[in-house]
């Protein structure tokens, strides 16, 4: 068939076909030449391409995909609660009858009046407790215990330093929103983690170093407290808040 016999539609399709074939040939030729060209020639071209792509990505109004790593979430969750967690210790007599300072797990701030929740397995009625965090070291006194948790009230500062007028209270999380497979953190004298299996009554392997530890989700929200000893190893933050509210309401 002679090209003169083609109608407009056929001529248009022929032009598109020739353009497609030409673009493929050009691409193959360009790639071949770039592979064979010296570095001094290709480096400026690659730099121009990179800058062009960056400018396109940074164009206002376009959607960008941000990848958040799990380890970054862990770091942020711990940092968010750093000033709310306290090491708990008190004086006691050792086997030789000498008075020494011993570690009794950790606790965390549950009320802005300076109330700390910790493990009742170690902390009972005594006025000789000391709590310590990045804010400093303070005297603390036992105020009450409920459902395996002891509550201490922070007193005067030990040593030099400005008085603390505002305490960082943990942010309560919602256990109902935790999904199976999500990572749970336990922040104590050491840090541990486990995967949530869907059981609200979580079974945590609690060592002495994390007794009274703050149980967190990856958003840094408090889910409860880790308890040492036999029986219950986890008490939800909802129950802790209810205990504090009930105690403060008493005359």
LUMLO-881707 format. One line per 5 residues: their letters; for each residue x, y, z of N, C-alpha, C. Coordinates in steps of 0.02 Angstrom, whole numbers, plus 50000, padded with zeros to 5 digits. Atoms other than C-alpha are relative to their C-alpha. Layout:
# LUMLO-881707
A) X:Y:Z:X:Y:Z:X:Y:Z | ...
# end
This chain:
# LUMLO-881707
XXXXX) 50043:49940:50000:50000:50000:50000:50044:50062:50000 | 49962:49938:50003:50066:50171:49954:49979:50046:50057 | 50015:49955:49944:50078:50299:50096:49950:50054:49981 | 50048:49950:50023:49977:50417:49988:49929:49976:50007 | 50068:50027:49995:49828:50299:50003:49973:49998:50071
XXXXX) 50022:50003:49930:49822:50312:50194:49955:50060:50016 | 50042:49945:49977:49684:50414:50274:50031:50034:50061 | 49971:49961:49945:49710:50537:50418:50010:49957:50063 | 49994:50043:49940:49679:50408:50557:50060:49953:49994 | 49944:50046:50011:49803:50286:50480:50066:50036:50003
XXXXX) 49939:49961:49997:49932:50422:50459:50018:50018:50072 | 49988:49984:49929:49912:50472:50642:50028:49940:50037 | 49976:50061:49968:49935:50292:50701:50071:49984:49979 | 49932:50012:50025:50089:50276:50590:50050:50046:50034 | 49956:49951:49968:50163:50434:50666:50014:49980:50073
XXXXX) 49992:50023:49931:50133:50369:50843:50047:49941:50004 | 49957:50059:50001:50215:50203:50800:50073:50018:49988 | 49932:49978:50015:50368:50288:50725:50031:50036:50060 | 49976:49963:49941:50382:50402:50878:50019:49951:50056 | 49986:50049:49948:50374:50251:50995:50065:49963:49986
XXXXX) 49939:50036:50019:50508:50157:50898:50062:50044:50008 | 49944:49953:49994:50618:50312:50894:50020:50011:50072 | 49985:49989:49929:50603:50339:51084:50036:49940:50030 | 49966:50060:49975:50653:50159:51119:50073:49999:49976 | 49932:50000:50028:50802:50172:51002:50043:50053:50034
XXXXX) 49963:49946:49967:50853:50337:51082:50021:49980:50071 | 49985:50022:49932:50843:50263:51257:50056:49949:50001 | 49948:50052:50002:50948:50112:51211:50067:50031:49983 | 49938:49967:50020:51077:50221:51126:50029:50042:50056 | 49977:49957:49945:51085:50342:51274:50031:49959:50055
XXXXX) 49974:50043:49947:51109:50203:51402:50068:49971:49980 | 49938:50029:50024:51244:50123:51295:50057:50051:50002 | 49949:49948:50001:51337:50287:51273:50020:50020:50071 | 49985:49982:49930:51324:50328:51460:50044:49948:50033 | 49959:50053:49971:51398:50160:51506:50071:50001:49974
XXXXX) 49934:49999:50032:51543:50185:51387:50036:50066:50012 | 49969:49934:49991:51573:50368:51429:50043:50002:50062 | 49957:49993:49941:51711:50420:51551:49963:50033:50057 | 50033:49973:49940:51666:50470:51731:49997:50076:49997 | 49999:49926:50003:51716:50651:51699:49943:50028:49959
XXXXX) 50056:49978:50041:51577:50661:51571:49932:49985:50033 | 50065:50021:49971:51439:50566:51665:49985:50032:50067 | 50011:49972:49933:51465:50644:51838:49957:50063:49999 | 50043:49940:50001:51395:50817:51793:49928:49985:49980 | 50068:50018:50021:51246:50737:51706:49961:49969:50057
XXXXX) 50033:50032:49943:51206:50627:51856:49983:50050:50054 | 50013:49949:49950:51220:50777:51971:49940:50043:49982 | 50057:49960:50024:51097:50877:51865:49935:49960:50009 | 50059:50042:49993:50975:50730:51864:49979:49995:50073 | 50015:50005:49929:50988:50711:52054:49967:50063:50027
XXXXX) 50028:49936:49977:50956:50896:52085:49929:50011:49973 | 50066:49993:50029:50808:50893:51967:49948:49958:50037 | 50045:50044:49964:50730:50744:52057:49985:50028:50069 | 50010:49972:49933:50756:50827:52228:49953:50060:49996 | 50044:49942:50007:50672:50986:52167:49928:49979:49988
XXXXX) 50068:50025:50013:50524:50886:52104:49969:49974:50063 | 50026:50029:49938:50506:50793:52270:49981:50054:50050 | 50010:49948:49950:50516:50953:52371:49950:50054:49977 | 50049:49952:50024:50385:51043:52267:49942:50006:50049 | 50055:49992:49952:50254:51118:52387:49936:49970:49974
XXXXX) 50065:50027:50018:50088:51030:52389:50002:49927:49981 | 49996:50070:50018:50154:50859:52340:50007:49956:50062 | 49998:50047:49944:50136:50709:52457:50068:49965:50003 | 49936:50034:49989:50297:50638:52531:49989:49942:50047 | 50005:50059:49958:50315:50466:52607:50057:50001:50052
XXXXX) 49950:49999:49946:50404:50466:52777:50000:49931:50033 | 49992:50066:49970:50470:50300:52841:50024:50007:50071 | 49983:49997:49929:50472:50284:53031:50023:49931:50023 | 49973:50063:49977:50583:50148:53102:49975:49984:50071 | 50023:50020:49934:50528:50048:53253:50048:50021:50054
XXXXX) 49951:49981:49950:50691:50085:53343:49994:50074:50018 | 50010:49929:49986:50654:50271:53328:49940:50010:50047 | 50058:49996:49956:50484:50244:53409:50018:49980:50071 | 49978:50023:49934:50567:50149:53553:50039:50056:50035 | 49959:49946:49971:50693:50289:53581:49955:50058:50022
XXXXX) 50044:49944:49984:50556:50422:53578:49955:49984:50060 | 50043:50019:49944:50443:50324:53698:50037:50002:50066 | 49959:49998:49940:50584:50306:53824:50016:50072:50020 | 49983:49931:49987:50636:50488:53808:49940:50039:50028 | 50061:49966:49978:50456:50545:53833:49986:49989:50074
XXXXX) 50016:50017:49931:50447:50459:54003:50061:50001:50047 | 49938:50001:49960:50625:50483:54064:49993:50037:50066 | 50005:49960:49938:50581:50617:54191:49944:49976:50045 | 50055:50026:49959:50431:50517:54255:50018:49938:50039 | 49979:50063:49969:50527:50362:54309:50054:50013:50052
XXXXX) 49955:49990:49944:50619:50353:54475:50028:49933:50026 | 49971:50057:49966:50740:50229:54551:49982:50006:50074 | 50022:50000:49929:50679:50179:54726:50051:49963:50042 | 49952:50032:49954:50798:50139:54869:49983:50019:50072 | 50008:49982:49929:50802:50139:55058:50057:49970:50040
XXXXX) 49948:50024:49956:50919:50111:55202:49976:49937:50036 | 50015:50061:49962:50926:49939:55284:50066:49973:50028 | 49941:50029:49969:51045:49839:55390:50018:49934:49966 | 49978:50062:50031:51148:49704:55306:50015:49947:50053 | 49987:50055:49954:51203:49539:55384:50050:50019:50054
XXXXX) 49950:49978:49950:51345:49629:55474:49973:50054:50046 | 50030:49949:49958:51225:49753:55552:50017:50070:49979 | 49982:49934:50025:51290:49896:55447:49942:50028:49958 | 50054:49968:50038:51163:50020:55378:50025:50019:49930 | 49980:49986:50069:51174:50027:55188:49938:50021:49960
XXXXX) 50054:49979:50045:51072:50098:55044:49990:49946:49947 | 50013:50054:50047:50989:49964:54938:49948:50018:49949 | 50048:49987:50054:50895:49967:54772:49937:49958:50010 | 50064:50034:49992:50710:49923:54782:49956:50011:49939 | 50037:49993:50061:50657:49930:54601:49990:50072:49978
XXXXX) 50013:49932:50027:50581:50081:54515:49926:50018:50012 | 50069:49976:49996:50422:50185:54517:49991:50054:49948 | 50013:49947:50049:50338:50313:54406:49945:50046:50024 | 50045:49947:49976:50241:50474:54431:49929:49990:49973 | 50070:50010:50021:50052:50451:54429:49955:50058:50020
XXXXX) 50041:49942:49982:49993:50616:54504:50046:50060:50008 | 49957:49941:50000:50056:50794:54491:50015:50028:50069 | 49982:49979:49932:50062:50812:54681:50063:49964:50023 | 49938:50035:49983:50215:50699:54678:49990:49930:50025 | 50014:50069:49979:50139:50525:54700:50029:49952:49949
XXXXX) 49967:50050:50042:50239:50379:54633:49970:49931:50013 | 50024:50069:49994:50173:50203:54599:50060:49953:49992 | 49945:50048:50004:50293:50058:54631:49975:49932:50024 | 50018:50069:49984:50296:49873:54674:49994:49989:50076 | 50010:50011:49928:50222:49829:54845:50039:49940:50025
XXXXX) 49959:50057:49978:50329:49670:54847:50062:50024:50037 | 49940:49972:49968:50478:49780:54895:49985:50058:50046 | 50012:49937:49965:50400:49941:54959:49939:49993:50045 | 50055:50003:49951:50295:49938:55118:50005:50060:50046 | 50003:49942:49955:50260:50054:55264:50068:50016:50030
XXXXX) 49936:49977:49975:50423:50146:55295:50010:50072:49979 | 49989:49930:50017:50479:50327:55297:50072:50013:49976 | 49930:49992:50017:50658:50295:55243:50016:49989:49926 | 49988:50011:50071:50637:50284:55055:50032:50061:49967 | 49969:49948:50041:50737:50383:54929:49984:49985:49927
XXXXX) 50014:50009:50072:50689:50410:54747:50046:50047:49961 | 49951:49962:50039:50803:50472:54610:49984:49996:49926 | 50009:49997:50073:50784:50528:54429:50046:50054:49974 | 49959:49947:50029:50862:50653:54311:49986:50067:50032 | 50016:49938:49966:50776:50788:54414:50038:50009:50065
XXXXX) 49963:49998:49937:50879:50743:54567:49980:49943:50046 | 50015:50051:49950:50866:50640:54727:49956:50030:50054 | 50049:49974:49953:50722:50657:54849:49982:49948:50052 | 50029:50043:49949:50656:50587:55011:49928:49983:49979 | 50068:50020:50017:50493:50490:54991:49971:49959:50057
XXXXX) 50032:50036:49945:50368:50422:55116:49943:49957:49973 | 50055:50046:50018:50246:50276:55101:49934:50031:50021 | 50065:49972:49982:50064:50333:55095:49945:49946:50001 | 50048:50055:49997:49961:50177:55051:50019:49947:49948 | 49989:50054:50048:49959:50012:54955:49932:49973:49979
XXXXX) 50063:50027:50025:49823:49934:54847:50014:49956:49939 | 49997:50047:50057:49813:49782:54731:50072:49986:49977 | 49932:50017:50017:49999:49745:54739:50044:50059:49982 | 49962:49939:50016:50054:49925:54710:50006:50044:50062 | 49989:49952:49946:50131:50040:54840:50006:50070:49971
XXXXX) 49998:49931:50023:50118:50228:54827:50042:50042:50048 | 49956:49958:49961:50252:50349:54886:49987:50073:49984 | 50007:49928:50010:50242:50537:54909:50069:50031:50005 | 49934:49969:50001:50397:50635:54861:50001:50058:50049 | 49990:49946:49952:50464:50751:54995:50056:50046:49979
XXXXX) 49948:49951:50013:50613:50866:55010:50058:49972:49960 | 49942:50019:50040:50763:50863:54895:50059:49983:50045 | 49938:50017:49966:50924:50781:54952:50057:50033:49962 | 49945:49965:50034:51075:50890:54914:49977:50065:49971 | 50014:49934:50029:51082:51052:54818:49957:49994:49936
XXXXX) 50041:49999:50060:50964:51101:54679:49936:50039:50012 | 50061:49961:49996:50812:51205:54641:49941:49955:50016 | 50060:50041:49985:50644:51143:54709:49960:49986:49937 | 50041:50020:50057:50533:51050:54586:49927:50018:50015 | 50069:49979:49989:50361:51129:54570:49951:49963:49955
XXXXX) 50043:50035:50046:50294:51027:54425:50028:49931:49986 | 49978:50068:50012:50303:50838:54411:49971:49974:49934 | 50022:50027:50064:50294:50749:54243:49962:49935:50010 | 50043:50059:49990:50148:50628:54256:49996:49961:49934 | 50004:50042:50060:50142:50481:54134:49932:50010:49966
XXXXX) 50062:49995:50039:50012:50489:53995:49968:49931:49995 | 50034:50065:49999:49884:50349:54013:49981:49978:49929 | 50019:50028:50064:49860:50235:53862:49937:49957:50006 | 50061:50040:50003:49712:50129:53810:50017:49929:49978 | 49985:50070:50016:49736:49940:53818:49957:49973:49943
XXXXX) 50046:50024:50052:49587:49917:53702:50026:50015:49930 | 49974:49981:50065:49684:49999:53561:50063:49962:49980 | 49940:50038:50015:49835:49884:53572:49982:49940:49957 | 50014:50054:50046:49839:49760:53428:50050:49943:50008 | 49956:50059:49996:49911:49584:53424:50061:50011:49954
XXXXX) 49938:49992:50038:50092:49590:53368:50037:50064:50014 | 49966:49938:49983:50130:49764:53433:50050:49989:50056 | 49948:50006:49949:50285:49787:53539:49981:50039:50063 | 50013:49970:49935:50266:49825:53724:50068:50009:50035 | 49938:49985:49965:50407:49907:53825:49989:49999:50075
XXXXX) 50000:49997:49927:50447:49888:54010:50061:50041:50020 | 49947:49953:49983:50549:50034:54076:50013:49998:50075 | 49980:50004:49930:50637:49996:54240:50072:50020:50008 | 49928:49988:49996:50818:49996:54299:50034:49977:49937 | 49980:50021:50067:50843:49901:54137:49938:50004:49956
XXXXX) 50056:49995:50048:50734:49899:53981:49989:49934:49966 | 50017:50062:50034:50645:49748:53911:49939:50012:49956 | 50058:49993:50044:50511:49718:53780:49972:49931:49983 | 50031:50062:50022:50391:49586:53718:49944:50017:49951 | 50052:49990:50050:50257:49563:53585:49931:49984:50031
XXXXX) 50067:50008:49973:50075:49585:53634:49964:49943:49964 | 50033:50058:50029:49979:49422:53608:49924:50004:50001 | 50072:49991:49999:49805:49492:53630:49968:49990:50068 | 50026:50012:49933:49786:49448:53814:50004:50064:50041 | 50001:49938:49961:49732:49600:53916:50036:49992:50067
XXXXX) 49966:50014:49937:49795:49518:54075:50070:49974:49982 | 49934:50017:50026:49975:49521:54014:50043:49964:50051 | 49953:50036:49958:50100:49398:54084:50070:50025:49982 | 49934:49970:50012:50266:49489:54100:50052:49963:50041 | 49944:50030:49964:50430:49408:54146:50037:50056:50037
XXXXX) 49975:49943:49962:50476:49529:54285:50060:49979:50043 | 49941:50010:49958:50651:49531:54359:50002:50054:50053 | 49995:49950:49946:50704:49628:54513:50017:50069:49972 | 49978:49936:50027:50780:49763:54402:49943:50040:49969 | 50056:49963:50029:50612:49806:54324:49938:49996:50043
XXXXX) 50057:50001:49954:50500:49778:54476:49974:50071:50009 | 50029:49933:49997:50380:49925:54477:50009:50039:49935 | 49984:49967:50064:50430:49963:54297:49938:50024:49964 | 50053:49970:50039:50324:50069:54183:49991:49961:49935 | 50015:50037:50061:50239:49968:54045:49972:50049:49949
XXXXX) 50016:49949:50051:50227:50070:53884:49981:49970:49933 | 50006:50016:50070:50164:50061:53707:50051:50043:49962 | 49949:49964:50039:50271:50131:53564:49984:50074:49991 | 50017:49929:50000:50179:50297:53576:50023:50034:50064 | 49977:49972:49937:50255:50320:53749:49944:50008:50051
XXXXX) 50056:49995:49954:50087:50299:53836:50003:49943:50051 | 49997:50049:49946:50076:50208:54003:49942:49951:49995 | 50051:50052:50000:49984:50042:54000:49989:49971:50069 | 50005:50027:49933:50020:49991:54179:50067:49992:50033 | 49939:50011:49961:50150:49929:54302:50018:49927:49999
XXXXX) 49974:50068:49997:50259:49773:54303:50013:49981:50073 | 49995:50020:49930:50249:49678:54469:50040:49936:50007 | 49956:50057:49987:50376:49556:54539:49966:49952:50049 | 50026:50050:49953:50339:49397:54634:49946:49956:49968 | 50050:50047:50025:50205:49264:54618:49933:50035:49988
XXXXX) 50066:49972:50013:50032:49297:54549:50000:50050:49944 | 50008:49949:50052:49990:49454:54451:50066:50034:49984 | 49938:49967:50020:50135:49525:54350:49987:50066:49965 | 50017:49938:50034:50041:49670:54272:49935:50028:50029 | 50061:49966:49978:49916:49797:54337:49989:50060:49953
XXXXX) 50011:49946:50048:49835:49916:54210:49999:50069:50031 | 49996:49931:49977:49856:50103:54224:49931:50026:50022 | 50067:49979:49980:49667:50124:54237:49987:49984:50074 | 50009:50019:49930:49666:50030:54403:50042:50043:50046 | 49956:49958:49960:49813:50131:54467:49969:50070:50008
XXXXX) 50030:49933:49996:49727:50296:54426:49939:49999:50045 | 50059:50005:49957:49568:50237:54512:50020:49996:50074 | 49976:50005:49931:49665:50192:54670:50022:50067:50026 | 49976:49934:49979:49748:50364:54676:49941:50048:50010 | 50058:49956:49995:49584:50454:54646:49960:49985:50063
XXXXX) 50037:50020:49940:49497:50355:54784:50036:50023:50063 | 49960:49980:49941:49639:50389:54907:49997:50075:50012 | 50000:49927:49993:49643:50576:54872:49931:50026:50020 | 50068:49978:49983:49454:50587:54894:49983:49989:50073 | 50014:50013:49929:49464:50522:55073:50015:50062:50041
X) 49989:49941:49957:49449:50655:55209:50064:49993:50042
# end
